[in-house]
Amino acid sequence: MGEHRRSFRAALILSSSLMWAACGSPPKSIAPSGPPIWEELAQARPVGESSGSSAHGRAAYEAHCAACHGIRGDGGGPAAQFLATPPRDFTRGVFRFRTTVGEGMPQDEDLFRSVTAGFSAYGMPSFAYLPAGERWALVDYVKTFYPKWDAFGVGETLAIGAEPPRLPGWEERGRRLYETKFDCKKCHGLTGHGDGPSAKDLKDEHGRRIRPRDYSLGPVFRKSGWRPRDTVRVMATGLPGTPMTGYFEQLNDPNDLTEFWEAAWYVERLDQSTRR
């Protein structure tokens, strides 16, 4: 009973600040910069430091996460009804933001990044104010909701490398990649407003309506980053549980990410032009 009271109180607090999320499209961002850079928020678990007891992780989860994600981790917390974007159902083992490719689970650091950064435009606050040890305890407890985690293991880590120089003609090549080879326009639209011909039919792994990213909303609505490097990562890993798949198989050489970079630079140009 005490657990449900805590979750309900948290739901009341969250609902007062998140009601706009249930009322249609969010307001456009006017900030010139975006939220903290997701990829740069990883903090390696100190050598020799355990994650603490499961009781520690459970207590942290129930205090900070259960109101939205639910006591059972199924995304059915009492505050979920106020969110336009449903909270993650951890019991399915599907995590969209990761630095791994192929089969397997995300790295622990990927979950730590998401806990630390939050996705404020979608109702999930940053928990950077919590001690790192408590955030690591949350990571470990979240993993317990998916019993096959260890069986699947961690996927192959994606090595992006440094951003290459922009060679002459990159914009035209990027446009062709965006519009034809990777066919990004099908969902995101020719101008990047998320109004492509397939946009109205897209659904997530639960069969719920899902919207492709509208670049005119600004950086704060690009959940795991707004830089070209972040776009390259998403093009490589895809977003599991959504129609956005990875494009590694379409590269002429999987060791050469130049096409991803040129498409990402073109997306950056669209992002800038749609917000002028």
C-alpha positions in Angstrom: 0.0 0.0 0.0 2.8 2.4 0.9 4.4 1.8 -2.5 1.2 2.8 -4.3 0.8 5.9 -2.2 4.3 7.1 -3.1 3.6 6.4 -6.8 0.3 8.3 -6.6 1.8 11.3 -4.9 4.5 11.3 -7.5 1.9 11.1 -10.2 0.1 14.2 -8.8 3.3 16.2 -8.9 4.2 15.1 -12.4 0.7 15.7 -13.7 0.8 19.4 -12.8 3.9 20.0 -14.9 3.1 17.6 -17.8 -0.5 18.3 -18.7 0.6 20.0 -21.9 2.0 16.7 -23.1 -1.5 15.3 -23.4 -2.8 18.2 -25.3 -1.5 17.7 -28.8 1.8 18.8 -30.4 4.4 20.4 -28.1 5.5 24.0 -28.6 8.4 24.7 -30.9 11.8 25.2 -29.4 13.3 28.6 -29.8 16.5 27.8 -27.9 19.6 28.1 -30.1 21.2 25.1 -28.4 19.9 21.7 -27.3 19.8 19.8 -24.0 22.8 18.0 -22.6 24.5 15.8 -25.2 23.3 12.3 -24.5 26.4 10.5 -25.8 28.7 12.5 -23.6 26.9 11.7 -20.4 28.3 8.2 -19.8 30.2 7.8 -16.6 32.0 4.5 -16.3 31.2 2.5 -13.2 34.2 2.9 -10.9 36.4 -0.2 -10.9 35.6 -2.4 -8.0 32.3 -0.7 -7.1 29.2 -2.9 -7.0 25.8 -1.6 -7.9 24.7 -2.0 -4.4 21.9 -4.3 -3.2 18.8 -4.9 -5.2 16.9 -3.3 -2.4 18.9 -0.1 -3.1 18.0 -0.2 -6.7 14.4 -1.0 -6.0 14.0 1.9 -3.5 15.5 4.3 -6.0 13.3 3.0 -8.8 10.1 3.3 -6.7 11.0 6.8 -5.6 12.0 8.2 -9.0 10.6 6.0 -11.8 7.6 4.0 -10.8 5.1 6.8 -11.1 5.5 6.7 -14.9 7.1 3.3 -15.6 5.1 1.4 -13.1 6.0 -0.8 -10.1 6.4 -3.8 -12.5 8.3 -1.8 -15.1 5.6 -2.2 -17.7 5.1 1.5 -18.4 1.8 1.5 -16.6 2.5 3.9 -13.7 -0.3 6.3 -12.6 1.3 9.3 -14.3 1.5 7.5 -17.7 -1.9 8.7 -18.6 -0.7 12.3 -18.6 2.1 11.7 -21.1 1.7 12.0 -24.9 4.7 9.7 -25.3 4.1 6.5 -23.3 6.8 5.6 -20.8 9.1 2.7 -21.7 7.9 -0.8 -21.0 11.1 -2.4 -19.6 9.6 -5.9 -19.6 10.0 -6.0 -23.4 13.7 -5.4 -23.4 13.4 -2.8 -26.2 15.6 0.3 -25.7 15.8 2.9 -28.5 18.8 4.9 -27.5 22.0 2.9 -27.6 25.6 2.8 -28.9 25.4 -0.8 -30.0 24.4 -2.4 -33.3 23.0 -5.7 -34.3 21.5 -8.3 -32.0 21.9 -7.9 -28.2 21.2 -5.4 -25.5 22.4 -1.8 -25.0 25.4 -1.1 -22.9 24.9 -0.3 -19.2 26.4 3.1 -20.0 23.6 3.7 -22.5 21.0 3.3 -19.8 23.1 5.5 -17.5 23.1 8.2 -20.2 19.3 8.1 -20.5 18.8 8.3 -16.7 21.2 11.2 -16.5 20.0 13.2 -19.5 16.3 12.5 -19.3 14.0 13.5 -22.2 12.4 16.6 -20.8 10.3 17.5 -23.8 8.7 14.1 -23.5 8.0 14.1 -19.8 11.1 12.3 -18.4 13.2 14.6 -16.2 17.0 14.5 -15.9 18.2 12.6 -12.8 21.7 14.1 -13.0 21.1 15.4 -9.5 21.2 11.9 -8.0 24.5 10.5 -6.9 26.2 8.4 -9.6 26.0 5.3 -7.4 22.2 5.7 -7.2 21.9 6.1 -11.0 23.9 2.9 -11.5 21.6 1.1 -9.0 18.7 2.3 -11.2 20.4 0.9 -14.3 20.9 -2.5 -12.7 17.3 -2.6 -11.3 15.8 -1.7 -14.6 17.6 -4.6 -16.3 15.9 -7.0 -13.9 12.5 -6.4 -15.5 13.7 -8.2 -18.7 14.7 -11.7 -17.6 16.5 -12.5 -21.0 19.0 -9.6 -20.6 22.0 -11.8 -19.8 21.0 -14.4 -22.3 21.1 -11.9 -25.2 24.2 -10.2 -24.0 25.4 -6.7 -25.1 25.5 -5.9 -28.8 28.5 -4.9 -30.8 29.7 -1.4 -29.8 29.5 1.1 -32.7 32.7 2.9 -33.5 31.8 6.2 -35.2 35.2 7.9 -35.1 36.0 11.6 -35.6 33.8 13.7 -37.9 35.4 13.8 -41.4 36.0 17.0 -43.4 33.1 18.1 -45.6 34.3 17.7 -49.1 33.0 19.8 -52.0 29.6 18.6 -53.2 28.6 17.1 -49.9 25.3 18.9 -49.8 24.0 17.6 -53.1 25.2 14.1 -52.2 23.6 14.4 -48.8 20.3 15.5 -50.5 20.4 12.4 -52.8 21.1 10.1 -49.9 18.3 11.6 -47.9 15.8 11.6 -50.7 16.7 8.4 -52.6 19.1 5.8 -51.2 18.0 6.0 -47.5 14.6 7.4 -48.5 14.3 9.5 -45.3 11.7 11.7 -47.1 9.2 8.8 -46.9 8.7 9.5 -43.2 10.4 12.8 -42.4 9.3 14.6 -45.6 11.2 16.5 -48.2 11.6 19.6 -46.0 12.1 17.7 -42.7 8.7 18.5 -41.2 7.8 14.9 -40.4 5.1 14.9 -43.0 6.3 12.3 -45.5 3.7 10.1 -47.3 4.3 7.2 -44.8 4.1 9.4 -41.7 0.4 8.8 -41.0 0.8 5.0 -41.0 3.7 4.6 -38.7 3.3 2.6 -35.5 5.6 1.4 -32.7 6.1 -2.1 -31.3 2.8 -1.8 -29.4 0.9 -0.9 -32.5 0.5 2.7 -31.2 0.6 5.7 -33.6 4.1 7.2 -33.8 5.3 10.4 -35.4 8.6 10.7 -37.4 10.8 13.5 -36.1 9.9 17.0 -37.2 13.1 18.9 -37.4 11.4 22.3 -37.1 10.7 21.6 -33.4 14.3 22.2 -32.6 17.1 20.4 -30.7 15.2 19.7 -27.5 12.9 17.3 -29.4 15.8 15.2 -30.8 15.9 12.8 -27.9 19.4 11.4 -28.0 21.2 14.3 -29.6 20.9 16.9 -32.4 24.5 17.0 -33.7 25.4 15.3 -37.0 27.3 12.7 -35.0 24.1 11.8 -33.2 22.2 11.4 -36.5 25.0 9.1 -37.8 24.6 7.0 -34.6 20.8 6.7 -35.1 21.2 5.8 -38.8 23.6 3.0 -37.8 21.7 1.6 -34.8 18.2 2.4 -35.8 15.6 3.0 -33.1 14.4 -0.4 -31.9 10.7 -0.7 -31.5 10.0 1.9 -34.2 9.9 1.8 -38.0 13.4 3.5 -38.0 15.8 0.7 -38.8 19.5 0.8 -39.1 21.0 1.3 -42.5 24.3 -0.5 -42.3 23.3 -3.0 -45.0 22.8 -0.2 -47.5 26.4 1.1 -47.1 28.8 0.3 -49.9 31.4 -0.3 -47.3 30.3 -0.9 -43.7 33.7 0.4 -42.5 33.1 3.7 -44.3 30.4 5.9 -42.7 30.9 8.8 -45.2 27.4 8.4 -46.6 25.9 8.5 -43.1 27.9 11.7 -42.4 26.7 13.4 -45.6 23.1 12.5 -45.0 23.5 13.7 -41.4 24.9 17.0 -42.6 22.0 17.4 -44.9 19.6 16.8 -42.0 21.4 19.4 -40.1 20.9 21.8 -43.0 17.2 20.9 -43.0 17.0 21.4 -39.2 18.4 24.9 -39.6 16.3 25.9 -42.5 13.0 24.8 -41.0 13.6 26.9 -37.9 14.4 30.2 -39.7 
